[in-house]
Amino acid sequence: MGYINIIDLDIEQLVSWLEDHNIKPYRASQILKWIYRWQADSFDVMTDIKKEIREQLSLNFTIKRLETIRTEISKDGTKKYLFKLKDGQYIESVLIPEKNRYTLCISSQVGCAQGCRFCLTAKQGFTRNLTKGEIVAQVRDILNDQIDPVHLTNIVFMGMGEPLANYRNVISAINTITDNQWGLAFASRKVTISTAGIVSKLPSLGRDTKINLAISLNATDNKTRSMLMPINRKYPIEKLLDACRRYQLQPRRKITFEYILIKKINDSPENANRLAKLLGSIKAKINLIPFNEHEGCSFKRPAESVINDFREILLDNNYTVVIRHSKGRDISAACGQLRAAISNNA
């Protein structure tokens, strides 16, 4: 029998199915609240729903979790999850400890088609988009794995894949992650999408969501950015930053610009001054990310003095600047290191 994973449905689709089966549409919220708030794995436990409705649901739907193949814990407390999908593909998610909370970095695709030269995920190429259910399940399942899930407060789409290249499923997943009535109830201001810069999707993103936007910039001239990020050939810096100026920001929010510092590629004082000038007309804050070295890549991490000097120039230009020292490097869970590698003893 062809069961449907109910987590793949958005609420409108579930309402439509219920109405087709002569079931009141308000039941959709009840069902989804059981799944997302109370972590139900069976329709049988949904005691405020009539038995005959539960039986109908059981005949048509399943409530699936991802298959956890492996978890690794870093010396700094970062936890990396390797999940196996129903078609045998693999993805990774990373739970990152902060001072008084956790941030969860989730994936939107199996692999990635963007080909960024500094990213290990790019080396495995692109296989497919994740479904809405596979995206949401990363959050739901990892919440269920926590001793105190209240401390998981932030979600970032910064794992495997380019979120805006899987736009429909990502938006549907965000709606479930942020819904306060029946969803996972994360505050929209605590959810962030990081994009390599698919300019054509930015206007829709600003209209369709209230979440935060992060732009992976990484260079201050088109020659360097095109070398690092092939997407720049289609959407050069000028087009990308123009779209950012027009972006429909929520009140008191800023766009985060991520800048991976790579030794002798983009880390000079001249680069810092150009970056300050480029972002001058945009409500911007800057995350500096020292490059995480990995096997097979010739790029190197700059010296700490170079990183600090770069930061000081931006601070002198009145930007909010954070040096993001990536956690989980010892288990390949840091920024740009995810690749869902499977060993023979996994």
C-alpha positions, 0 to 999 in steps of 0.5 A: 500500500502506498502510504504517504508520509504526513510530514511531507504535507503542508496544512493546506494539503492535509485540509484538502484531504480531510475535506475529500474524506468528509472530515472537518478541516479543523482536525488538521491542526489537531493532527499536526499539533500531535506530530510536531508539539507532542512528537507523536509517532502513531495516530493511535495516541491522538486521543482527542480525535475520533477512533474512526478518523484515526483509523482512516489516517492510519490506512493512508498515512505514516509518520516517518522519522529519519534513520539515524546512521551515526552521531559524532560529538566534538570536543567543543560539544558540537553534535553531528547527525548522519541521516539515511533517507528512504532512497538510500541517500545521506544528509547531515545536520549539526547541533551547535552549542552556544552560551545558553542555547543551541543552534541547529544547522540543517540541510536542504539538498542531497549534495549541492550544485553550486560548486563553491571551491571552498566547500567540501559539500560541493565536491560530492555534486548534486543528487536531489532536493530534499522534500518538505518532510525531510527538511522538517524531520531534521528539526523534529527528530533532533528536538526529540533527541534532546534532554531539554529541547527548550534550549534549541532556539535557533535554526539555520539553513546552512547545511548541505545544499542551496536553500533557494534552489529548493525554494518551494519545499524550503518555504513549506518547511519554514512555515511548519518550523515557525507556526505557533498554532500547530507547528514547531513554534520557532520564532521567525527571527531565530530562523536564518537562510544562507544563500550563495546568492540566487538573486531571482528568488530574493524578492519572493523570499522577502515577501513569503517569509519573516526569517533572517537572510544571510548572503555568502559573499566571500569576495569584493570583486567579480573576478575573485568571487567567480573563481570561488563561487561559479554562481557569480557569473550569473549573478555578479556582485552588483546584481546581488547587492542591488537585490539586497538593497531592495530586499523586504527586511523586517523592522530592525533587522539587518542582512548578514553577509558571510565572508570566508577569509582565505589566505592571500585570496580575499584577506587583505586590508584592501579587501576589507576597505572595499567590503566596507564600501560595497555594503555602505548603502545596505543594512548589513552586519558581517560574519567573518569566517576563517577558512576551515581547511580540509583535505583536497583543498589548497586554500589556507586559513589566514593568520589570527593577526590578519583576521583581526586586522580585517575585523578592525577595518570593518569596525572602524567603518561602523559595522557590526562584525563577528568572527565566527570561529566554527565549532566541530572542526575535529568531526568535520562539522564546521562551515563548509565541511559537510559531505555525508561521508559513509565509512565501511563501519558506519 
